[in-house]
Each structure stands twice: as C-alpha cells, then as structure tokens.
Amino acid sequence: MGLFDNIKNVTGRKSKDGSANSRPVIYSSTFNKLNRRFGNKEKATSYLASNMHNFYISSSKFNKGIQIKNLFRKVKIDIPKEGFIYFLDVLKNLNFDGKTINGISPDYSKLLHSSVYSYNELYFHPKAGRGFARDLSSDFIKNQLDTLDGIELLIYRIIKKLRNSNHKDRMKYVHYFENMIDREAEHFEEALQRILFYNQILWQTGHSSVSLGRLDKILEDYYFDDLNSGFITQEETYEIIKSFLRTLHSYQWYKSEAFIGDTGQVIVLGGKYSDEFGEYYFYNDLTYMFIRAIDELKLSEPKVLLRISNETPRDLVELALETINNGISNILFSNDEVIIDKMLEFGYDKEDAENYSVSSFCEPTTVGNGLEQNNLACISFLKPLNEFLDTETPQVLDMLENYGELFNSYKYYLKKEVESIIKTLEGIEWNEDPLLSLFIDDCNDKQLDISKGGAKYYHYGITTVALENTVNSLYNIKKLVFEDKKYKLNDLNKIRKNNYKKDKYQDDYNLLKNMKPCFGMDDNEIINITNDIILLLEECLKDYENEFGGKIKFGLTNPSYFVSDDEISASFDGRKEGEPFNPYISLDTDKDFTEILRFASKIDFNECCVNGNVIDLMFAPNFIKNHFDEVTDFVISSIQSGFFQMQMNIVSSKILIEAKEEPETHSKLVVKFCGFSTYFNDLPKEYQDLLINRALKNEGKSDF
C-alpha cells in the first residue's frame, strides 16, 4: 500500500464539516491529474506528499458561494512572461455535495457584455434587469452575491500579481482585468482574455468538458470594430487566435479525462440561421482563421465542430478538408439541415436550436440556458441480446419459431436495461452551482439555482454502443437459423458461448465474421433491422420526464473509451469476448466510401435520436489530396442526403503497426478515437488493434 492509498483510507472517515463523501473522489482525481502531468505514478505520489500542506478542499459548512470565494482566495496565481493569463491550481478544490454539472456550453457573449458590477446590480436593485422583485435575504441571492465577491476577489488578486510581474504587456492585461469589474469588454483580444478567465474558473470549480461555444459568432463585432477602426490588422488577429489556441491547449494534463487530449473542449464554427426573409449561413473571417490556426499549430485539441448547410461556401469545406488531410483529425462536420429540424422535433425553441453548440464531442446542446447532461449513461444494444442468449435454457431457444419471436425477446430484455438506467437517472442529485446560475437568465428570473430547476432546459442525454454488433448478430441469426436453417439457434449459441475457441469452430467463426450484407451497407434488410432497434429504444424512452420536465435523448455514438465490452460475452457477428466495440457509424472499405452515407441517409433519426450520430470515415494518407475535388463534392452532396455528423481519420496501417511494435519510433503519433485526438501509444492494446484492423480493412488487407 502506497502513500496515496493511505490518504484515501484516512479521508474516508466522516469529518466534522460533513464533506467526507467528496474527499476521496477529489484526492483520486487530483492524483490522476498529477499522474498525467508527470507520466509516472511515483512522481505523482511524491509531488502530492510534499505538497499536502498546500492541498485545499472547501468546507461544506459554508454556503456554496462562500466556498467559491474561499477557493478563489487560495488559488495560486501564475503569471506568464507574455500572452494571455490562464492558470489552474491542481491542489485547490471545491467541495461538492451532488453530481457536478459537466459538458456545459456557457453563453460567453453575456460575460463579454456585462461585468461583476452589472451582475451585482441585478441582485441589489429590486427592479433591475427584467423587473423582478428580489428577495435579498434568500439563499439564492446570498449565494450569487458571495460568488460575485469571490470572482471580484480573484480578479483583484490577478491585477496585483500582474502589476508586480515581468509580463511583457502587464499594464495592457491589468486594464483587461480591471474592465471585468465594471465594464464590457472593449476589444477583440480583451474579449478572448475574458473568455479564458471564465473558462478557467469553471474548470477550477470542478466542471469538466467545458465548451468554448460559437467563437466566430461571439467575437464577430469585436473583430470588425477593431479592424475597421484600425486598432488591429487581420495578421495581428490571426496571431492572437494562435496564442489563444495555445493557451487553451495548455493544462491538458489537468483537463483530460482518461487520456491526454480527452478534454471535451470544443470550438463551434459556422451555422445555419433563418429569419422572415429566408435561410442563411453564418460565417466570417474568424471562421477561416480558427481552422487555419489549428492546421498551422498542429494541435490535437481543442476540437473544432464545423456546422455546415446547403449554403456553406465551398472554399470553407475545402479548407477543412485540407486541414484534415494534413493530419489534423479533430474537425467534425455537423449537418445543420438535419440537426436543427431534429432539435425542433424534440422540443427546443427555434432560436435555441439554430444557436446550438455541442457538449464534450458531438452531442447537440443549447447555449447558456439549460442543465443538459448528454453523457449520463451508455446503453449497449448488444447486452440485452446476449443476456437473453446467455440466460435462457436450450429448450426456450429451440422453441423460437421465427425471427419475430427472437426480436420480441430482445425487446423485453432491452426494456429491462432501459428501466434500470432510468432508475439510476432519477436518483441523481445535482451539486448546487451558483457560478453557472449567474450566467443563466432563467435562474436569475426565477431566483432558483440551476440545480433546483432554475434553467430553461433539463434534458438528459445517453449514448449507445454496439449497434453495429447487434444489427449484424440479428441478421446472421435471422439468415442462418430461421431462413437458411443452416444451424439450430441452440447449436449456434454454444459455438458463441465457447468464444469460437475450438479449432472445429473456425469455419463457423469465419462465416459469422464475414457475413454480407452487414451494418453500414446500403441493404434494405440491414437498414430495417437498424431502424427497428432505434425505434425500440425510442419507445422505451419517449414517455420519460424528469422532475424538471426534461426528456431523454440518445445518440448512436459513444465518446468514451471505457464501455462494458469486457462484461459482454462474444456475439454472433464474430466479435470475441473482450474485443472492443466500434463507437461510430462506419463501414471501412477500400471500394466505395459513399456506401456508408447511403446507409446513414436511411437511418431513422427519430425524435429522441438527437444526441450525436457520427459517421466515421477512414482514409489512407494522401487519399483526400489525390481525390480532393471528389471528396469535396461528396461532403457537399452529403449535406442534402441527410447525414447527421461526419468525421474523417487519416491513418496508415503500416505506421500504426510500427507504432505498436516499436512505440519509441512513433512516440508522438496522434490518432483520433472516441471523439478526441490522443497519442496512439497511450491507447490500450485492444483499441490499438481496433484502429489497426480498421485501417487494414480500409486498405483491402487482412486483419492484423
């Protein structure tokens, strides 16, 4: 037992301030961050041990606003020699007494056009703002005012430290921070510094996967005002954007979840909108600059979600493809022609749907007006099927007369799985969050914290996995058992339960693994099975409503490495026990990469299926370059065909195999997986093999 284990055991005892439940989690999280920082558990343990005197967790005997103020009083301030001011103190932590609200997309535009004093006025003056009388003695108002005091305190601490620093432009940044107290942001660079400040304090107070939102839209007026007045040039703007991106890229070790790069930071660019005169596409100089800067800097994150529509300029699509071809795989295309309509069907207001951002990776969410948690649970489509096949007796299996009876049994087990997940969701208690509540109009109007029903939207989102495995398994059973009668279901099930290990099962294994048609192919039977499963999940979810009136949405993409594939036995598609699932909608082929689009265009993205649905295309190096016009035409024509979201991976099986066998030769190889870019060497062996086999399949070669 090491020092870190001792720490967890000691702090597990109930403390006088009642905060014992959160302490072990905070210590564990801190240790994981330090482990990523140093890349070594021993160094992380040593650092934590030698700095325990600086470790701090706020006391729950105070209200949350005072806890935030006390945290900001203790946070260590680091001032660089030049550039933006941005720091995170891994040893200072906010206590929590419920589930933290993560994956949020704050409305930074409100923060740019307001100040600490303007928020104070909102609470101190009974008729300020929207004309609602304020009860200054309420817990909500006290929390908000204490939080504002904490923000003001931190700003003044930064100003003091700046004045005494050797920062190259210290007085300019002193002015930027002074304006945060009582003025709106005045210039482009200042607006970016203000965004970074509030982004920083959200991370510092325990929020993760904090989105950056629609930066080209948020910053447009600041950019053009500065440009037209001669205050700034386009070249200077571009350099400021690069500095901003490098700053966001810092502290990856602090922000990442499982692996370096898994930060959930997303910049949303472009977007369709409409008025009484028609439909339009929003873009500007900044849209291009952000993508060019990402390309030039070769950063693995933040991610870029490019919203596209029928009105998107061709040269913007071309720029994104050029960037992807250069090895920058963290650009995702998001189809506004489909997503906005689906959000409207789900129940969002038109203005909110047209202004959507995404949380974590690809899950559409509104900006600054909801507690929308889009990664609360993951449903494996395969688990209910395998549960039925693993638990029912051979007699029951042999009694099934047709595919319809099998699917009804699957339906029963899926419904049980969904009911279990819903029960878990209903037990969630949200951590009180006056910091987030500050920036949500509805919370201020209702005088209710976001955790207690003050926001506009409270929809929950779940992800799914193993749709491909389930569709292929059901098709294989349907074909081989009920139509061709090549096997009895019980006999085929014995082969699966033995994990295809015996030599005598090799032919059966090869048959199942290579059955055609399969998921991703433009085949009516495959598409019908896919849509039946999606409709089945919607039927299980559509009547749910949480205590705040929110519904559940789901997506066909899972942005997490860790799904319970190791808990699910082998499947009828030739997947062996322990092999990972493919988390996307994909069909890796060296023949016709448009087939997956034809397949996806026929998927029924029903009312609830709006929580991220990503087509993942894998191309060999130089494929886009050698077929640039064709790939551009493909993306543009795909918009109208009806894909939801699309990403592209540029990989070489040869390089991936070399990197696995000789890690030191490709120590900096970056790949995209589960929605973010990370180092290939950091991936577990199973996921390295998955990427290698996908690349080999795409190149028309056999498995690794």
WOLINUR-V184761 format. One record per residue. N is the residue number from 1. RES is the residue in one small letter. PSI is psi in whole degrees, -180 to 180 (NA if undefined). NEAR is the number of other ideal C-beta (glycine too) atoms within 10 Angstrom. Layout:
<<N:RES:PSI:NEAR> <N:RES:PSI:NEAR>>
//
This chain:
<<1:m:126:7> <2:g:180:10> <3:l:-42:13> <4:f:-39:19> <5:d:-38:10> <6:n:-41:11> <7:i:-46:21> <8:k:-40:15> <9:n:-43:11> <10:v:-46:11> <11:t:-6:17> <12:g:-16:13> <13:r:148:8> <14:k:129:10> <15:s:169:15> <16:k:-33:8> <17:d:4:13> <18:g:14:13> <19:s:17:20> <20:a:-35:14> <21:n:-34:14> <22:s:-22:22> <23:r:-49:20> <24:p:-38:15> <25:v:-42:14> <26:i:-43:18> <27:y:-43:20> <28:s:-44:13> <29:s:-42:14> <30:t:-44:21> <31:f:-42:20> <32:n:-40:16> <33:k:-44:19> <34:l:-35:23> <35:n:-40:19> <36:r:-36:20> <37:r:-47:17> <38:f:-17:15> <39:g:25:11> <40:n:123:12> <41:k:-37:14> <42:e:-43:11> <43:k:-39:13> <44:a:-43:20> <45:t:-43:19> <46:s:-44:14> <47:y:-45:18> <48:l:-40:20> <49:a:-43:13> <50:s:-12:9> <51:n:17:12> <52:m:-27:11> <53:h:-19:7> <54:n:-4:12> <55:f:139:15> <56:y:134:17> <57:i:128:22> <58:s:151:23> <59:s:131:15> <60:s:1:18> <61:k:-12:13> <62:f:159:15> <63:n:165:16> <64:k:-35:27> <65:g:-44:24> <66:i:-36:19> <67:q:-43:26> <68:i:-43:28> <69:k:-42:22> <70:n:-37:19> <71:l:-47:23> <72:f:-21:22> <73:r:-27:13> <74:k:-18:13> <75:v:134:19> <76:k:132:11> <77:i:124:14> <78:d:123:12> <79:i:120:16> <80:p:176:15> <81:k:-21:9> <82:e:165:11> <83:g:-168:16> <84:f:153:21> <85:i:120:22> <86:y:122:19> <87:f:151:16> <88:l:133:18> <89:d:106:16> <90:v:-19:21> <91:l:-5:19> <92:k:128:21> <93:n:146:23> <94:l:129:23> <95:n:152:24> <96:f:150:23> <97:d:24:15> <98:g:-173:13> <99:k:128:14> <100:t:142:17> <101:i:114:22> <102:n:174:19> <103:g:33:24> <104:i:159:27> <105:s:86:27> <106:p:155:24> <107:d:89:19> <108:y:-22:25> <109:s:-34:18> <110:k:-37:17> <111:l:-31:23> <112:l:-32:21> <113:h:18:12> <114:s:-177:18> <115:s:173:19> <116:v:-42:17> <117:y:-37:15> <118:s:-34:14> <119:y:-37:22> <120:n:-42:17> <121:e:-34:13> <122:l:-35:20> <123:y:-31:22> <124:f:-28:13> <125:h:116:10> <126:p:-31:11> <127:k:18:9> <128:a:160:14> <129:g:-107:15> <130:r:13:9> <131:g:18:8> <132:f:134:14> <133:a:138:7> <134:r:134:19> <135:d:97:12> <136:l:-9:10> <137:s:-3:7> <138:s:154:13> <139:d:-36:16> <140:f:-50:22> <141:i:-42:19> <142:k:-45:17> <143:n:-44:23> <144:q:-44:25> <145:l:-39:18> <146:d:-39:19> <147:t:-43:27> <148:l:-38:22> <149:d:-40:17> <150:g:-41:23> <151:i:-45:21> <152:e:-42:20> <153:l:-46:15> <154:l:-40:23> <155:i:-45:19> <156:y:-34:13> <157:r:-41:15> <158:i:-44:22> <159:i:-46:19> <160:k:-44:12> <161:k:-38:17> <162:l:-46:22> <163:r:-33:13> <164:n:10:10> <165:s:176:18> <166:n:25:9> <167:h:136:19> <168:k:-39:11> <169:d:48:13> <170:r:-38:19> <171:m:-30:10> <172:k:-44:14> <173:y:-29:24> <174:v:-43:18> <175:h:-42:16> <176:y:-44:25> <177:f:-34:20> <178:e:-38:14> <179:n:-28:18> <180:m:-25:25> <181:i:-45:14> <182:d:11:12> <183:r:160:15> <184:e:159:15> <185:a:142:22> <186:e:-29:16> <187:h:169:19> <188:f:-54:24> <189:e:-39:24> <190:e:-39:22> <191:a:-42:25> <192:l:-39:25> <193:q:-38:24> <194:r:-40:20> <195:i:-44:24> <196:l:-39:18> <197:f:-49:21> <198:y:-32:20> <199:n:-42:22> <200:q:-46:20> <201:i:-24:21> <202:l:-46:20> <203:w:-43:19> <204:q:-30:22> <205:t:16:25> <206:g:-1:20> <207:h:144:22> <208:s:168:21> <209:s:51:22> <210:v:116:23> <211:s:156:26> <212:l:-14:23> <213:g:-162:23> <214:r:80:26> <215:l:-35:22> <216:d:-34:22> <217:k:-44:21> <218:i:-38:22> <219:l:0:25> <220:e:-51:18> <221:d:-41:14> <222:y:-42:22> <223:y:-51:22> <224:f:-34:14> <225:d:-45:14> <226:d:-39:22> <227:l:-47:16> <228:n:-27:9> <229:s:-6:9> <230:g:8:7> <231:f:-25:14> <232:i:153:18> <233:t:168:11> <234:q:-39:11> <235:e:-42:8> <236:e:-39:14> <237:t:-45:20> <238:y:-42:18> <239:e:-37:13> <240:i:-41:21> <241:i:-43:23> <242:k:-42:18> <243:s:-40:16> <244:f:-45:25> <245:l:-41:18> <246:r:-37:15> <247:t:-45:19> <248:l:-34:23> <249:h:-20:17> <250:s:164:14> <251:y:31:18> <252:q:-38:20> <253:w:-30:18> <254:y:-42:18> <255:k:-23:24> <256:s:153:22> <257:e:-95:20> <258:a:-41:17> <259:f:157:19> <260:i:128:21> <261:g:-18:25> <262:d:66:27> <263:t:-21:25> <264:g:10:26> <265:q:122:24> <266:v:133:28> <267:i:124:24> <268:v:130:26> <269:l:149:26> <270:g:-180:27> <271:g:141:26> <272:k:144:20> <273:y:169:17> <274:s:160:11> <275:d:-168:7> <276:e:-13:4> <277:f:-14:6> <278:g:-169:7> <279:e:143:15> <280:y:172:13> <281:y:125:17> <282:f:129:21> <283:y:164:21> <284:n:-171:15> <285:d:-37:15> <286:l:-33:22> <287:t:-46:26> <288:y:-41:18> <289:m:-42:20> <290:f:-42:24> <291:i:-43:24> <292:r:-39:16> <293:a:-41:20> <294:i:-42:25> <295:d:-48:19> <296:e:-41:14> <297:l:-18:14> <298:k:44:11> <299:l:141:21> <300:s:-20:23> <301:e:160:25> <302:p:158:23> <303:k:157:29> <304:v:125:23> <305:l:113:26> <306:l:109:23> <307:r:127:28> <308:i:155:26> <309:s:-175:22> <310:n:-21:13> <311:e:3:17> <312:t:130:24> <313:p:141:14> <314:r:-38:11> <315:d:-22:10> <316:l:-41:18> <317:v:-42:19> <318:e:-42:16> <319:l:-42:18> <320:a:-42:28> <321:l:-39:20> <322:e:-41:17> <323:t:-44:22> <324:i:-43:24> <325:n:-27:20> <326:n:7:15> <327:g:5:15> <328:i:95:23> <329:s:9:21> <330:n:34:25> <331:i:129:22> <332:l:131:25> <333:f:134:26> <334:s:123:26> <335:n:100:25> <336:d:-26:24> <337:e:-27:17> <338:v:-48:21> <339:i:-44:23> <340:i:-45:24> <341:d:-40:13> <342:k:-35:22> <343:m:-36:21> <344:l:-43:15> <345:e:-36:14> <346:f:-25:18> <347:g:7:15> <348:y:149:24> <349:d:153:14> <350:k:-45:12> <351:e:-41:10> <352:d:-39:18> <353:a:-42:20> <354:e:-20:19> <355:n:22:23> <356:y:150:22> <357:s:-165:24> <358:v:156:25> <359:s:142:26> <360:s:-64:31> <361:f:-60:30> <362:c:0:25> <363:e:113:28> <364:p:137:30> <365:t:159:27> <366:t:166:23> <367:v:116:22> <368:g:24:23> <369:n:24:23> <370:g:158:22> <371:l:84:26> <372:e:109:24> <373:q:109:26> <374:n:5:27> <375:n:48:23> <376:l:-25:17> <377:a:163:18> <378:c:128:19> <379:i:127:24> <380:s:119:23> <381:f:-26:26> <382:l:-32:27> <383:k:-46:22> <384:p:-37:22> <385:l:-47:26> <386:n:-31:26> <387:e:-44:19> <388:f:-47:18> <389:l:-26:24> <390:d:-27:13> <391:t:-29:9> <392:e:152:17> <393:t:157:9> <394:p:-35:13> <395:q:-42:8> <396:v:-43:13> <397:l:-41:19> <398:d:-18:13> <399:m:-16:12> <400:l:125:19> <401:e:-21:9> <402:n:172:11> <403:y:-35:17> <404:g:-40:11> <405:e:-37:12> <406:l:-45:21> <407:f:-35:19> <408:n:-37:10> <409:s:-42:19> <410:y:-42:23> <411:k:-42:17> <412:y:-45:12> <413:y:-35:18> <414:l:-41:24> <415:k:-40:15> <416:k:-41:12> <417:e:-43:17> <418:v:-41:22> <419:e:-38:10> <420:s:-42:11> <421:i:-42:17> <422:i:-39:18> <423:k:-39:9> <424:t:-43:10> <425:l:-39:16> <426:e:-19:11> <427:g:0:8> <428:i:133:13> <429:e:124:9> <430:w:142:20> <431:n:133:21> <432:e:138:23> <433:d:77:30> <434:p:-25:28> <435:l:-50:27> <436:l:-38:24> <437:s:-29:26> <438:l:-36:25> <439:f:14:21> <440:i:116:24> <441:d:-44:17> <442:d:-36:17> <443:c:-43:26> <444:n:-38:22> <445:d:-43:14> <446:k:-13:17> <447:q:47:18> <448:l:135:17> <449:d:152:24> <450:i:-29:26> <451:s:-9:24> <452:k:15:18> <453:g:13:16> <454:g:-19:23> <455:a:175:26> <456:k:-43:21> <457:y:141:19> <458:y:41:20> <459:h:141:24> <460:y:147:25> <461:g:138:26> <462:i:153:25> <463:t:169:25> <464:t:162:26> <465:v:160:26> <466:a:23:29> <467:l:-43:26> <468:e:-47:24> <469:n:-38:26> <470:t:-45:28> <471:v:-47:25> <472:n:-38:27> <473:s:-47:28> <474:l:-41:24> <475:y:-44:24> <476:n:-42:21> <477:i:-46:25> <478:k:-45:18> <479:k:-51:15> <480:l:-31:20> <481:v:-53:23> <482:f:-25:17> <483:e:-59:11> <484:d:-16:9> <485:k:38:8> <486:k:-29:12> <487:y:156:18> <488:k:146:14> <489:l:-41:21> <490:n:-39:18> <491:d:-43:14> <492:l:-35:20> <493:n:-35:21> <494:k:-41:13> <495:i:-45:19> <496:r:-46:26> <497:k:-23:14> <498:n:4:12> <499:n:28:14> <500:y:29:19> <501:k:-38:13> <502:k:148:11> <503:d:-34:6> <504:k:-13:9> <505:y:0:16> <506:q:-42:11> <507:d:-40:9> <508:d:-43:19> <509:y:-48:18> <510:n:-38:12> <511:l:-49:14> <512:l:-42:24> <513:k:-30:16> <514:n:16:10> <515:m:140:17> <516:k:144:9> <517:p:170:16> <518:c:174:17> <519:f:134:24> <520:g:-12:25> <521:m:149:17> <522:d:73:18> <523:d:131:18> <524:n:-40:9> <525:e:-42:13> <526:i:-43:21> <527:i:-39:21> <528:n:-42:14> <529:i:-42:21> <530:t:-49:26> <531:n:-33:16> <532:d:-41:15> <533:i:-44:22> <534:i:-44:22> <535:l:-38:14> <536:l:-43:18> <537:l:-39:24> <538:e:-42:17> <539:e:-33:15> <540:c:-24:22> <541:l:-23:21> <542:k:-25:13> <543:d:0:8> <544:y:142:15> <545:e:126:11> <546:n:-178:15> <547:e:-19:10> <548:f:10:18> <549:g:8:12> <550:g:154:21> <551:k:177:19> <552:i:130:25> <553:k:156:26> <554:f:160:27> <555:g:163:26> <556:l:19:28> <557:t:140:25> <558:n:116:27> <559:p:24:27> <560:s:142:17> <561:y:-41:20> <562:f:91:13> <563:v:163:21> <564:s:45:13> <565:d:-30:20> <566:d:-14:11> <567:e:-3:11> <568:i:128:22> <569:s:176:17> <570:a:158:23> <571:s:165:24> <572:f:5:26> <573:d:7:24> <574:g:6:21> <575:r:127:25> <576:k:158:14> <577:e:133:17> <578:g:-15:13> <579:e:138:16> <580:p:160:19> <581:f:155:23> <582:n:123:20> <583:p:7:27> <584:y:179:29> <585:i:110:26> <586:s:159:23> <587:l:100:25> <588:d:115:20> <589:t:147:16> <590:d:6:13> <591:k:-57:8> <592:d:96:12> <593:f:-7:20> <594:t:-13:15> <595:e:-39:15> <596:i:-32:24> <597:l:-43:24> <598:r:-38:17> <599:f:-51:23> <600:a:-33:27> <601:s:-17:17> <602:k:0:17> <603:i:137:20> <604:d:90:14> <605:f:84:21> <606:n:-173:18> <607:e:-39:15> <608:c:-16:26> <609:c:68:23> <610:v:16:27> <611:n:38:27> <612:g:116:31> <613:n:96:28> <614:v:124:26> <615:i:129:26> <616:d:115:23> <617:l:138:26> <618:m:123:24> <619:f:147:21> <620:a:156:17> <621:p:139:14> <622:n:-1:11> <623:f:-48:19> <624:i:-43:20> <625:k:-42:14> <626:n:-16:12> <627:h:43:14> <628:f:-49:14> <629:d:-41:8> <630:e:-41:12> <631:v:-38:22> <632:t:-46:18> <633:d:-39:13> <634:f:-47:17> <635:v:-45:22> <636:i:-44:15> <637:s:-28:11> <638:s:-26:20> <639:i:-49:20> <640:q:-27:13> <641:s:-26:16> <642:g:24:15> <643:f:157:25> <644:f:-60:26> <645:q:157:28> <646:m:136:25> <647:q:160:25> <648:m:136:23> <649:n:130:21> <650:i:106:21> <651:v:157:23> <652:s:125:14> <653:s:-35:20> <654:k:-46:15> <655:i:-40:17> <656:l:-42:23> <657:i:-42:16> <658:e:-42:14> <659:a:-33:24> <660:k:-43:19> <661:e:-31:9> <662:e:76:10> <663:p:-34:14> <664:e:-21:7> <665:t:-19:10> <666:h:52:17> <667:s:-22:11> <668:k:19:9> <669:l:120:17> <670:v:132:20> <671:v:161:25> <672:k:130:25> <673:f:137:23> <674:c:36:21> <675:g:-2:26> <676:f:163:27> <677:s:137:21> <678:t:172:23> <679:y:133:18> <680:f:-39:22> <681:n:-19:15> <682:d:-13:18> <683:l:146:21> <684:p:155:13> <685:k:-41:8> <686:e:-37:13> <687:y:-30:19> <688:q:-45:21> <689:d:-38:18> <690:l:-46:19> <691:l:-41:22> <692:i:-47:21> <693:n:-35:18> <694:r:-42:21> <695:a:-42:24> <696:l:-43:19> <697:k:-41:19> <698:n:-32:23> <699:e:4:17> <700:g:27:11> <701:k:170:13> <702:s:169:7> <703:d:155:9> <704:f:NA:17>>
//
